[in-house]
Each structure stands twice: as structure tokens, then as C-alpha cells.
Amino acid sequence: MGARHLVQQGTDAEIFRRSCPLVIMGMMFVRCNFIRMLSTPLTTQAVICGGGPAGMMLGFLLARAGVDVVLMEKHKDFFRDFRGDTIHPSTFQLMHELGLLDEFLKLPHQEATDLHADMNGVDIHLADFSHLPVARKAVGIMPQWDFLNFIARQAARYPGFHLLMETKVTGLVKEEGRVRGVEADGPGGTLRIHGDIVVGTDGRSSDVRRLSGLHVTDTGAPIDVLWFRLSRKETDPGQVLGRFENGRIMVLLGRGDYWQCAYVIEKGGYDVLRKRGIEEFRKEIAETTPFLKDRVAELVSWDEIRLLSVVIDHLDVWYCDGLICIGDAAHAMSPIGGVGINLALQDAVATANILYPVLAKKEPVTTDILKRIQKRREFPARMVQRLQVFIQKGIHARRSNEKLGKQVPFAFHLFRWVPWLRRIPARLVGLGIRPEHIGTPEMVLTGR
């Protein structure tokens, strides 16, 4: 998918310069209270395990509403290339509802008001966001580390927000069959945190869901993705988000002076590619995306290429007494459409809206309340997963059939012939199914 009507808001150098100070600020300013070995447990209201989009947004919204929150992130910072970068119109709308949109837009990013795909040399106009009922009618590309640091800074304004970096959950604290908190390893050793509710937001490899024993159903995925960088030149096309060439698919995200590239391969095909050699892989990339052929030599070895194993799975039940999982921890998504971030943020908003009234009144968080969260968010997640499975099967079929791979699907031609059809994928990608809105209040800050 390519993109038109781009607004360049910053360079990659600026992104890096901004990220490093923010990480340092995170250690000093974001209430990263590195708790030393504790003889008595820390007590809070909400224990959130995982500082990705779902966890950070949930922690922010609850702290903003006056709830005491401890959020744990196992890494020392948010700087990781494999994180998704998509900012959906629904996310811009959340920033608007929070009164943060103008400040948010100052972060380095790019925007596209519509999306295109280059399929076997044919330009396909896939989605038109200009008709969406939101404050910012565009999809954005923003490094996720900037997004997470931004939310962390906003959350740090509230006294109830406590962010513990380099802190990994290692066990669940249970009393009379109910989860009462977590055990974790941090920079100062082992600690125990008690809370009224534990929320697993630690992604598709969730330690929380593994420790909880909740059952995972794997839907399966016939594809994997190779993740690497190539330099970007001023003469390159604009924000080209994807190319389909003879059954091969390359997705590109512009990050200032380089392209973050995602190349789709068959599930389990990585070892086969490696045996063929790096030179053959460079040739394949050049054939798929011709304007990159003068720099594929930048891929010196396989060490510069990371394998992202695509997973689509879901928890049958998202919760047990005292604990719930949301985001990828509850429903791991394929990278197709970049909608995983959108769903994670929507989960966080819905969870905050439902949990806040209970936590504010110091009432117990019952399983009936947790069931309401799953009921609210399960349908959108499962519907998107089914759509992703359908698309993945189509991708797999085109990679496996040379004749089919050279054709442009009839449905894609319809987008060219009937412009209003572009609003359908725009709404599905941009807003999702059952979009959420901010329902939590904001506490009054003295001296703000």
C-alpha cells in the first residue's frame, strides 16, 4: 500500500534525538521508582504488566482518573524497531478527546489521508479516510517508542502513576484462589506487588497469561515476516506502504533517512531462504521493489534481518478471579493492516471505562466485571482476526501460484471503478469495529 497527501513532521535523526532524552527522563521523571528488595509488599489498586500501547494507555487513563497504578515494563526503554508504527484515525480521535491532539501532533510523524497499493504495476486506491467522523482524517506513521514515551510523560503528571522499567513479572500472588498481585524481578531484586486487579498487557508472548493458565486457541498463520532496514533517498517514492509483485509482498515504512521494510514469506520459509544465500534474497527484494535495487547490498548478512513469526491466537476466556488480559495478550493479531495497535488501545479505553467506577469506589473487581470487558471487546477482535485469516490465505495462494500472483484481484479493480467503496476499508482500518471513546474523568491537579 502506498500513501498520498503526506505531511512530513520530522526526520529519523530527530526521532532518535528525541527518544534518547525521553528514555533518560523516563528513569528520572516518569516516577520510575526502582524499588529495592522489599520485606513487605507494595500495595496499589491496579497492577499492569507490560508497557506496550494497551498497558501504557490503560495506566494513563486510570491514573488520570485518580486510581493508583503500578505499571511494569521488562525492557529498559521502548526503543525497539519491530514495534508497529501505525497511528489510526481512532487514536488521533482519542488524543482529541483527551485534549492532547495538538501536542501529540508535534511528535515526528507522517500522515496519509488515503492509501494506495502498487500491484503488479497497477496503482490501486484502497482507502479514503477523508470521510471519517473524527478530528484527524488520516492514518499516521509514528515510531512507537515516541508514542509510548509521550503517553508516559502525560501519565507522569498524576501522582498515582508508577512506572517500573526493567521489571519482569515472574509469578502470581494468590490467596484463596484469587489473584492478589504479582511477583517480579527488578533492578533491585525481587519484589511483590499487591493489587485489586492484575492486567496482563505483555503481548503475544504474555507471561501473565502463561502464569494464569488461561487457555489459548491458535488460529494459525501461513505467513511470517522478515524485518530489515534499507536507506531512503530523496528521489524515492513517497510513503510507499506496500508493493505486490508476482505474489511477493513488501511493506515499507518511511523513518526519515531509512525504510523499515517488512517482507512477507511463507510460514517456516526462513531457513529455506537462508540456505539459498543472502545474494539470492537481495535479488528477490530488488525484483519486488525495483527502486531499492541500488541499495540491497546494504544487507550484508542475515544478522541484519529479523524474523517476525506471525501469530493469530486468542484466549477463550480472558480472565480469572482478580486478573484479566487485554491487547495481544488476549488476542494476538497478524501485522496485516497494522490494526493490532488500534485494537490494543481500544481494549485499554474500554477496560478503563469499566474498571474506573469500581476502583474509584474501592469496591472489589468481580469476575462479572471482567466478563463485561471481554464481552465488550471480544467481538471486534475476533472479527478482525477472521478478516486477517482470509487475507492471509489469499496472500499464501498468490505466493504459491505463479499465474495467480501475476493477476490483480477483481475486488481491487472495484476500488478503482467505484470510489465510494474506498470508505469501507478506511472505516475498518481507521476506526475498527466498535470504536471506543474516553469515559473516564480527569482528576484535578493542584498547581497545574
VOGU-3710 file (C-alpha; in Angstrom, 3 decimals, decimal comma):
1> mgarhlvqqg> 0,000/0,000/0,000  1,334/3,431/-0,860  0,187/6,719/0,539  -0,773/10,102/-0,853  -1,092/13,587/0,681  1,842/13,107/3,031  2,744/15,570/5,761  6,370/15,116/6,892  6,594/16,082/10,553  10,188/15,114/11,403
11> tdaeifrrsc> 13,310/13,221/10,414  14,675/9,976/11,701  17,586/11,829/13,308  15,069/13,911/15,203  13,261/10,729/16,236  16,434/9,282/17,680  17,448/12,511/19,393  14,025/12,772/20,964  13,917/9,141/22,039  17,190/9,053/23,975
21> plvimgmmfv> 16,426/12,035/26,259  12,939/10,693/26,824  14,309/7,376/27,998  16,532/9,209/30,475  13,592/11,348/31,536  11,633/8,139/31,940  14,136/6,996/34,532  14,029/10,279/36,445  10,714/11,910/35,731  8,158/9,201/34,943
31> rcnfirmlst> 8,076/8,077/38,553  10,155/5,025/37,678  10,535/4,155/41,333  13,119/1,402/41,123  12,014/-0,494/44,173  14,774/-2,301/46,052  14,365/-5,625/47,778  11,178/-5,334/49,809  10,449/-7,030/53,091  6,801/-6,012/52,746
41> plttqavicg> 4,818/-5,972/49,502  3,962/-2,820/47,618  0,215/-2,205/47,573  -1,650/-0,488/44,761  -5,055/-0,661/43,083  -4,147/-1,784/39,557  -1,070/-3,823/38,621  -0,427/-3,602/34,873  2,137/-5,970/33,382  3,529/-4,726/30,070
51> ggpagmmlgf> 4,324/-1,219/28,822  3,089/-1,521/25,249  0,198/0,524/23,806  -2,524/-1,274/25,816  -0,682/-1,146/29,130  0,547/2,425/28,805  -2,833/3,772/27,740  -4,672/1,880/30,489  -2,203/3,072/33,121  -2,517/6,652/31,914
61> llaragvdvv> -6,315/6,661/31,858  -6,655/5,117/35,320  -4,019/7,404/36,881  -5,622/10,399/35,156  -8,872/9,435/36,893  -7,208/9,248/40,307  -6,599/5,486/40,522  -3,255/4,271/41,916  -1,426/2,254/39,264  1,839/0,314/39,097
71> lmekhkdffr> 2,895/-0,426/35,509  5,794/-2,817/34,883  7,835/-2,986/31,671  10,534/-5,658/31,356  12,757/-3,678/28,984  14,899/-0,698/29,951  13,342/1,527/27,268  10,806/1,490/24,415  13,343/1,626/21,595  12,674/-1,485/19,504
81> dfrgdtihps> 12,367/-1,495/15,707  9,897/-4,359/15,481  7,135/-2,393/17,177  4,292/-1,276/14,923  4,182/2,372/13,943  0,614/2,883/12,762  -1,444/5,656/14,332  -5,053/5,167/13,295  -7,693/7,893/12,965  -9,334/6,380/16,050
91> tfqlmhelgl> -6,118/7,030/18,006  -5,990/10,639/16,821  -9,601/10,880/17,998  -8,663/9,569/21,462  -5,930/12,211/21,679  -8,530/14,810/20,724  -10,953/13,624/23,402  -8,119/13,797/25,946  -7,283/17,354/24,903  -3,812/16,261/23,768
101> ldeflklphq> -4,096/16,235/19,983  -2,219/19,473/19,286  0,696/18,421/21,493  0,620/14,890/20,067  0,893/16,191/16,505  4,182/17,910/17,364  5,857/14,492/17,559  7,758/13,424/14,409  5,338/11,582/12,180  3,854/11,317/8,724
111> eatdlhadmn> 0,208/11,304/7,703  -1,731/9,914/4,766  -5,318/10,804/4,002  -5,630/7,822/1,687  -3,795/4,578/0,995  -2,664/3,089/-2,285  -1,150/-0,225/-3,312  1,123/-0,968/-6,243  0,016/-4,372/-7,509  1,957/-5,716/-10,489
121> gvdihladfs> 2,423/-2,159/-11,744  -1,213/-1,122/-11,246  -1,925/1,670/-8,763  -4,857/0,652/-6,546  -6,575/3,261/-4,387  -7,559/1,183/-1,360  -8,854/3,530/1,320  -10,044/7,130/1,645  -10,038/8,449/5,231  -11,397/11,899/4,347
131> hlpvarkavg> -14,985/10,871/5,135  -14,413/9,534/8,661  -16,212/11,362/11,507  -13,037/12,084/13,503  -10,870/15,054/14,414  -7,959/13,920/12,204  -8,998/12,232/8,978  -5,737/10,441/8,301  -3,619/7,462/9,230  -0,269/8,295/10,773
141> impqwdflnf> 3,155/6,658/10,851  4,959/7,375/14,122  7,748/5,363/15,803  6,088/3,511/18,642  8,829/4,495/21,073  7,807/8,161/20,576  4,159/7,288/21,114  4,849/5,340/24,315  7,173/7,999/25,702  4,507/10,617/25,019
151> iarqaarypg> 1,851/8,679/26,939  4,326/8,019/29,766  5,052/11,735/30,091  1,351/12,540/30,245  0,753/9,826/32,845  3,675/11,061/34,961  1,745/14,236/35,758  -0,549/12,231/38,013  0,612/11,136/41,488  -0,931/7,678/41,213
161> fhllmetkvt> 1,163/6,583/38,210  4,251/4,469/38,971  6,264/3,083/36,062  8,818/0,353/36,836  11,236/-0,247/33,962  13,354/-3,410/33,699  10,796/-5,175/35,869  9,510/-8,561/34,717  6,632/-10,496/36,218  7,751/-13,927/37,427
171> glvkeegrvr> 4,745/-15,184/39,362  1,226/-14,519/40,528  0,306/-13,926/44,155  -2,828/-15,911/45,017  -4,936/-16,021/48,132  -7,909/-18,368/48,463  -7,969/-18,970/44,716  -7,961/-15,282/43,768  -5,067/-13,422/42,132  -3,999/-10,700/44,569
181> gveadgpggt> -0,894/-9,396/42,849  2,373/-10,375/41,219  5,941/-11,274/41,985  8,571/-9,643/39,800  12,278/-9,230/39,246  13,549/-5,656/39,007  16,852/-3,761/39,118  16,889/-4,044/42,924  15,939/-7,700/43,154  12,666/-9,493/43,784
191> lrihgdivvg> 9,547/-7,588/44,701  5,925/-8,359/45,403  3,104/-6,070/44,365  -0,427/-6,484/45,703  -3,355/-5,005/43,805  -7,126/-5,093/43,468  -6,718/-6,161/39,839  -3,865/-7,527/37,718  -3,975/-6,728/33,992  -1,827/-8,610/31,501
201> tdgrssdvrr> -0,772/-6,318/28,652  2,527/-8,039/27,876  1,848/-9,023/24,286  1,648/-12,206/22,277  4,307/-13,951/24,404  2,494/-12,941/27,578  3,988/-14,217/30,823  0,790/-13,236/32,600  -1,467/-15,454/30,538  1,053/-18,321/30,802
211> lsglhvtdtg> 1,211/-17,999/34,585  -2,567/-17,692/34,838  -3,169/-20,943/32,963  -5,777/-19,359/30,692  -6,378/-21,449/27,579  -5,047/-20,160/24,264  -6,520/-21,170/20,903  -4,086/-20,821/17,994  -5,897/-19,933/14,771  -2,747/-20,413/12,730
221> apidvlwfrl> -0,997/-18,220/10,178  0,501/-19,339/6,831  2,965/-16,436/6,655  5,907/-14,906/8,507  7,613/-11,533/8,040  11,252/-10,549/7,623  12,067/-7,179/9,168  15,075/-5,079/7,999  16,261/-1,593/7,057  17,365/-0,034/3,782
231> srketdpgqv> 18,446/3,558/3,241  15,987/6,076/1,866  16,722/8,675/-0,807  15,023/11,935/-1,677  14,248/10,553/-5,139  12,304/7,596/-3,674  8,512/7,475/-3,924  6,503/8,955/-1,069  5,315/6,945/1,918  5,002/3,680/-0,020
241> lgrfengrim> 3,262/1,293/2,329  3,218/-1,760/0,118  4,037/-3,427/-3,158  2,565/-6,629/-4,565  4,719/-8,135/-7,313  4,149/-11,637/-8,730  2,805/-12,920/-5,438  5,522/-11,263/-3,354  4,667/-8,577/-0,832  6,900/-5,835/0,554
251> vllgrgdywq> 5,655/-3,311/3,118  7,706/-0,163/3,706  7,516/2,395/6,484  9,380/5,666/5,995  11,516/6,604/9,013  13,400/9,703/7,959  16,574/8,580/6,222  15,743/4,868/6,019  12,948/2,477/5,106  11,772/-0,001/7,688
261> cayviekggy> 10,965/-2,972/5,464  8,705/-5,942/6,095  8,907/-8,750/3,559  6,247/-11,481/3,633  7,394/-15,095/3,377  5,704/-18,453/3,810  5,469/-19,817/7,338  8,632/-21,735/8,049  10,324/-20,422/4,896  13,122/-18,533/6,639
271> dvlrkrgiee> 15,550/-21,450/6,776  14,968/-22,156/3,069  15,809/-18,534/2,228  18,987/-18,664/4,317  20,166/-21,794/2,534  19,729/-20,048/-0,816  22,043/-17,304/0,396  21,895/-13,579/1,080  22,651/-12,702/-2,558  19,507/-14,532/-3,733
281> frkeiaettp> 17,490/-12,711/-1,087  18,845/-9,339/-2,231  17,839/-10,222/-5,790  14,324/-11,122/-4,663  13,958/-7,782/-2,835  15,190/-5,863/-5,894  12,684/-7,665/-8,146  9,834/-6,945/-5,741  10,726/-3,288/-5,169  12,851/-2,101/-8,137
291> flkdrvaelv> 13,628/1,360/-6,754  15,581/-0,306/-3,937  17,865/-2,390/-6,152  20,721/0,130/-5,919  20,978/-0,395/-2,146  20,078/-4,020/-1,405  23,817/-4,597/-0,937  23,339/-2,844/2,415  22,043/-6,208/3,616  25,498/-7,607/4,263
301> swdeirllsv> 24,429/-10,643/6,268  21,419/-12,385/7,802  22,302/-10,754/11,116  20,660/-7,569/9,796  17,375/-9,370/9,095  14,954/-10,314/11,851  12,271/-12,960/11,626  8,859/-11,946/12,936  6,820/-15,097/13,413  3,212/-14,198/12,633
311> vidhldvwyc> 0,729/-15,473/15,196  -3,041/-15,259/15,324  -4,455/-16,633/18,545  -6,925/-15,788/21,288  -7,820/-16,631/24,837  -11,121/-18,455/25,126  -11,662/-16,696/28,449  -9,664/-13,508/29,064  -9,890/-13,506/32,844  -9,809/-15,385/36,116
321> dglicigdaa> -10,624/-14,104/39,593  -8,501/-10,975/40,109  -6,829/-10,945/36,653  -7,590/-10,100/33,038  -5,577/-9,975/29,803  -6,165/-7,432/27,037  -4,490/-6,450/23,767  -2,194/-9,006/22,154  -2,067/-10,903/25,448  -5,748/-11,726/24,868
331> hamspiggvg> -5,784/-11,836/21,066  -2,507/-11,829/19,128  -3,006/-10,188/15,745  -1,289/-10,529/12,376  0,601/-7,392/11,233  -1,793/-7,151/8,267  -3,394/-3,707/8,262  -1,397/-2,612/11,302  -4,606/-2,924/13,327  -3,119/-4,656/16,370
341> inlalqdava> -2,162/-1,328/17,941  -5,607/0,070/17,276  -7,298/-2,908/18,938  -4,930/-2,773/21,920  -5,688/0,896/22,527  -9,411/0,333/22,145  -9,187/-2,527/24,650  -7,416/-0,205/27,089  -10,055/2,511/26,790  -12,912/0,050/27,293
351> tanilypvla> -11,125/-1,553/30,252  -10,536/1,829/31,899  -14,154/2,853/31,337  -15,424/-0,323/33,029  -12,846/-0,616/35,835  -12,703/3,028/36,905  -16,094/3,278/38,677  -15,314/0,149/40,688  -11,756/1,114/41,631  -12,772/4,686/42,469
361> kkepvttdil> -15,301/3,394/44,996  -12,767/0,902/46,408  -15,151/-1,937/45,567  -13,952/-5,465/44,671  -13,334/-6,206/40,995  -15,513/-9,262/40,482  -15,365/-11,752/37,632  -18,694/-10,354/36,407  -16,959/-7,028/35,838  -14,081/-8,709/33,996
371> kriqkrrefp> -16,578/-10,645/31,914  -18,080/-7,300/30,817  -14,682/-6,252/29,465  -14,302/-9,423/27,411  -17,874/-9,169/26,160  -17,250/-5,594/25,065  -14,001/-6,262/23,208  -14,076/-9,906/22,083  -16,352/-9,428/19,081  -14,208/-6,715/17,423
381> armvqrlqvf> -11,029/-8,714/17,994  -12,409/-11,981/16,634  -13,953/-10,313/13,583  -10,651/-8,629/12,689  -8,781/-11,900/13,170  -11,175/-13,697/10,820  -10,615/-10,994/8,216  -6,855/-11,303/8,657  -7,026/-15,079/8,222  -8,999/-14,597/4,987
391> iqkgiharrs> -6,426/-12,116/3,653  -3,507/-14,306/4,694  -4,957/-17,273/2,826  -5,194/-15,089/-0,265  -1,573/-13,998/0,147  -0,451/-17,581/0,595  -2,364/-18,691/-2,502  -0,737/-15,981/-4,635  2,741/-16,817/-3,387  2,133/-20,486/-4,173
401> neklgkqvpf> 0,607/-19,973/-7,647  2,732/-18,015/-10,128  -0,155/-17,385/-12,533  -2,434/-16,173/-9,752  0,328/-13,970/-8,358  0,544/-12,005/-11,604  -3,151/-11,104/-11,568  -4,843/-8,140/-9,919  -7,875/-9,355/-7,899  -11,204/-8,207/-9,309
411> afhlfrwvpw> -12,156/-6,678/-5,956  -9,154/-4,347/-6,224  -10,348/-3,121/-9,610  -13,690/-2,263/-7,993  -11,898/0,241/-5,776  -10,684/1,964/-8,934  -14,073/1,970/-10,629  -16,347/2,739/-7,657  -14,647/5,393/-5,451  -17,145/5,255/-2,578
421> lrriparlvg> -16,117/1,637/-1,910  -12,826/3,016/-0,560  -14,713/4,231/2,505  -15,305/0,645/3,665  -11,647/-0,366/4,236  -10,998/3,161/5,523  -13,569/2,660/8,244  -12,420/-0,880/9,072  -8,764/0,123/9,288  -9,252/3,650/10,599
431> lgirpehigt> -11,927/3,157/13,247  -12,225/-0,578/13,622  -15,306/-2,436/14,779  -16,955/-0,897/17,846  -14,666/2,116/18,383  -14,287/3,267/21,987  -14,380/6,761/23,491  -12,864/8,234/26,638  -15,298/7,705/29,508  -13,004/8,256/32,491
441> pemvltgr> -12,824/11,656/34,232  -9,681/13,667/34,853  -8,587/14,388/38,405  -7,830/17,990/39,314  -4,100/18,581/39,661  -3,015/21,208/42,160  -0,822/23,808/40,561  -1,456/22,535/37,055
//
